[in-house]
Amino acid sequence: MKIYLYDEKGFFTGESCAEKDQISRNEEYILPAKSTLLPPPETLVGEAAQWDGEKWIVTDDPVYLEKQKKEQEEEQKRLESEREAELGALEKQSKISKLQEIQSKITTSSSVDELKSIIADLLALVK
């Protein structure tokens, strides 16, 4: 006789066969703990059948939800990493542009005050 198994939280885990009671003179079967004769309902992706003690109910599948949550967290980390790389590239390009401006000033500067200004720009860029 086919039986349907569930875990400690009542979630369907599979099917099995009940064994005949060897002591009984009738055609009786022994049902193990956490099993029922009632088949679970069909479920969709993200759903699970859960035994409530009397009947099967369809609920959210906690394994599926946890998997979805992990995938979302991994995608968020990937996006953050890409964003940080893009910001780093923008900062690098900005520094290159500033260095090019400073180089241009150096070649055209003629006074000590202009050189002091250039040095101040370089120090600001390094910080």
N, C-alpha and C positions, 0 to 999 in steps of 0.2 A: 504494500500500500504506500502510495507516494505521500510524503509529508514535506512541509515547508519550514525551514529553519530561520531563526532570527537571533540577533545578538542581544547583549544586555540592555541596549537602548531600544530594542524592538525592531531594528532595521533588518530587512530581508537579507539573508546571506547565502541562500541556496536551497537545493532540494535534496532529499534523501529517501530512503525506504524504511518504513517502520518494520520492526521484527514481530513475528507472531509470539504471543505469550505461550510459552511451553507448558505452563502449569494449568492454564485455563482449558476447559473442555470445549469451550465455544471458539469460534473464529475471532478471537480478540487480538488486538495488536498493542504493543507497548509504545507509547509516545514518549520520546525523550524530552527532557526539560528544554524550554525555548523552541518548541515546535508546535505546529498546528496542521490540521487537515485542510484548512481553507487556503486555496491558492491566492497569492498576492495579485493585486491589480496590475495592469499594464502601466508603465511609467514612461515619461518623456525624458529627454536629456535634462539633467539638473534636478530631477525628481527622484524620490525613493519611496518604496513601500515600507510602512512602519506598522508593526502590530501594537495595538493599544490595549491588549488583554482580551478583547472580544472580537475585533475586526481589524482588517488592514485599512490604513489611511494613507493617502498620498501626501508627502511633505517635501520640503526642500532637501536635497541630498547634501548632507554636510561634507562629504568627501569632495563632491563636485564644487561646492562653494569654497572650500579651502584651496582647492586647485586654482580656481578662478582668482581668488584673492592673491595667491602667490604669483600668478602670471601677471596680474595688474601691478604688484609691487616690483617685479622684475622689469616690466615695461617702464614704470616710473623711474627706476634707477638708471635704465638705459637712456631715457630721455634727458635726465639730469646730467648724466655724463656727457652726452652730446652737447648739451647747452653749455656746460663748463668748457668743453673743448672749443666751441665756437667763440665764447667770450675770451678765452686765452688767445685765440688767433686774432681776434679784433684788437685786443690790447697790444699784441706783438706788432700788428700792422700800424697801430697808432704810434707806438714808440719809434718804429722805423721812419714814419713820416716826420716826427719831431726831430729825429736825428738828421734827417735830410735837410730840414729847415735850419738846424744849427750849423751844419756843414756849410750851407750857403752863406750864413751870416759870418762864419769864420773867414771865408775867402774874400768877403767884401768889407770886413771890419778894418778900421784904421786907427781906432783910439783904444786906450786902456779901459775906459768906461764901457765901451762896446764889448770888449773881451770879458770884463767882469760880468756883464749881463749874460753873455754866452755861457760862462762857467756856472752862473746861477741856474740857467735853464738846464744844463747838463746834470747838476746836482738834483734838481727837482725831478728829472726824468729817471734817475737812478733809484730814488726813494720809492 
